[in-house]
Structure formats: C-alpha cells, structure tokens
Amino acid sequence: MTVELTTDSAEATQTLAGRLADRLEPGDVVTVAGELGSGKTTFVRGACRALGVVQPVTSPTFTIGHRYRGRADVSHLDLYRFAGFSPAEWGDLEPYFEDAIVFVEWPEAGAGALPAARIAVRLEHVDPEHRRIRLDAAESALLEGIADADPRLRHGD
C-alpha cells in the first residue's frame, strides 16, 4: 500500500511520524529517504517522541548511529557518508538492529545489505513550509487511517 501526504510544518511531519511509530515494534526497519533538508531527521524525531524517547534526537551523520531508550529501543542510522558496506562496516552497524525499531536515513547506501524495510518513507520539498511524504508498506494495516482527522496532513497534491 502507498500513501502520499503533504505536511504544512515540521510539527505536522513529526505528528505523522508519531502515528506511524505507534504501529511499529522491535525488529521493524523504516527507511527514510529524501534530499538534503527535506525533513528526514524531523520525521525520525517525531517517531522517537511517540516511542517515549525524551533525550534530544539529532542527526547521526558523523557518528553513523544513535541508540535511544523509550518504550522500545530505537536506533537511528544515517548512511550519508557511505557508498556501500564492507563486512567490517556492516559488523559495526549490526548491533543497532538488535531488539530495536530502526530508522535508516540515506538507505540507498545500504542497498542489498540492510534488512528488509517494513515501511519505506520518502520526503521531498514542495516549498519552504510543505513536504510531500510517501509511505510504502506491504501491509496495508500499517498505513490505514494514518492521516485521518488532522487538517495539517493532506492526501496527495
């Protein structure tokens, strides 16, 4: 199933991510793709808040990954600096996938090496305030009603 939405603020993007996070469980992988500045970390921040993470959620671009404690452990990976993975590099990343919900920014770099994503998210600029967000999931139940009753989230565009 595919759902396309447009958000009108960072807060609306975080709200959408939080609704999605409420449907996830440890072992799930969510890929978060999009151009620079499109709101990938904002999306992950909203998901982390919904999962009970209270510490600051920042981009792990220079550290590769962060692990947060909440109602479930959350791993946040950023593969921007990678072109692919050697076995040693994968060995460094593998612990992030153990008993956690994992969000992977710039997943293209891990193509063929990452575990299968339960949900794929793609963000893109519409204008300075609006983002188009595409959610893809094999299980339609994960996305059904995701934007209902929130005027800041519009279908399509």
C-alpha positions, 0 to 999 in steps of 0.5 A, spaced: 500 500 500 502 507 498 500 513 501 502 520 499 501 526 504 503 533 504 505 536 511 504 544 512 510 544 518 515 540 521 510 539 527 505 536 522 511 531 519 513 529 526 505 528 528 505 523 522 511 520 524 508 519 531 502 515 528 506 511 524 511 509 530 505 507 534 504 501 529 511 499 529 515 494 534 522 491 535 525 488 529 521 493 524 526 497 519 523 504 516 527 507 511 527 514 510 529 517 504 529 524 501 534 530 499 538 534 503 533 538 508 527 535 506 525 533 513 528 526 514 531 527 521 524 531 523 520 525 521 525 520 525 524 525 531 517 525 531 517 517 531 522 517 537 517 522 541 511 517 540 516 511 542 517 515 549 524 517 547 525 524 551 533 525 550 534 530 544 534 526 537 539 529 532 542 527 526 547 521 526 551 523 520 558 523 523 557 518 528 553 513 523 548 511 529 544 513 535 541 508 540 535 511 544 531 508 550 523 509 550 518 504 550 522 500 545 529 501 543 530 505 537 536 506 533 537 511 528 542 510 522 544 515 517 548 512 511 550 519 508 557 518 508 557 511 505 557 508 498 556 501 500 558 496 506 564 492 507 563 486 512 567 490 517 562 496 516 556 492 516 559 488 523 559 495 526 552 497 524 549 490 526 548 491 533 543 497 532 538 492 529 538 488 535 531 488 539 530 495 536 525 499 531 530 502 526 530 508 522 535 508 516 536 515 513 540 515 506 538 507 505 540 507 498 547 506 501 545 500 504 542 497 498 542 489 498 545 489 505 540 492 510 534 488 512 528 488 509 524 495 510 517 494 513 515 501 511 519 505 506 518 513 507 520 518 502 520 526 503 521 531 498 520 539 498 514 542 495 516 549 498 519 552 504 513 550 509 510 543 505 513 536 504 510 531 500 511 524 504 510 517 501 509 511 505 510 504 502 508 498 506 506 491 504 501 491 509 496 495 508 494 495 516 500 499 517 498 505 513 490 505 514 487 511 517 494 514 518 492 521 516 485 521 518 482 527 522 488 532 522 487 538 517 495 539 517 496 532 513 493 532 506 492 526 501 496 527 495 497 534 491 
